[in-house]
Amino acid sequence: MKAVIQRVSEASVTIEGIKAADIQKGLLVLAGFEESDTNDDLDWMTSKIANLRIFDDENHVMNLSLKDVKGGIIIVSQFTLQASTKKGNRPSYLKAAKPEISIPLYESFILKMETGLGKKVQTGTFGADMKVALLNDGPVTIIIDTKNKE
């Protein structure tokens, strides 16, 4: 599983002209799944994101987590995170999990995040053509891959 985590001042997801998700201070998480992802990957990613200390404390030091600042979160499924650009100029998405695997992983990830944060998580719609808007705060953008836990 790969995730792009962006600290935002605001973010939203619009689908067919209708706003599906909308937050102020918090995180926008783009999540991409591959067929080898497991429940352990979801648990590790959930804990990592919920506790990632990337919000400023009173001394303007990134020392607070999403839980600490009681920020919002939007999770958007994005299979293109699994792109391979090793050969040629057209990305290959062979590593991206098929919908019958990725939809349950995505739904489970959302539920785990809601449990970990103790609140509702806003989302996009799996497979939809979404317009994602954000105001990156910092900018702070972090990429995490459960296959490369650094």
Buried (B, 14 or more C-beta within 10 A) or exposed (E): BBBBBBBBEBBBBBBEEEEBBBBEBBBBBBBBBBEEBEEEBBBBBBEBBBEBBBBBEEEEEBEBBBBEBEBBBBBBBBBEBBBEEEEEEEEEBEBBBEEEBBBEBBEBBBEBBBEBBEBEBBBBBBEEEBBBBBEBBEEBEBEBBBEEEE
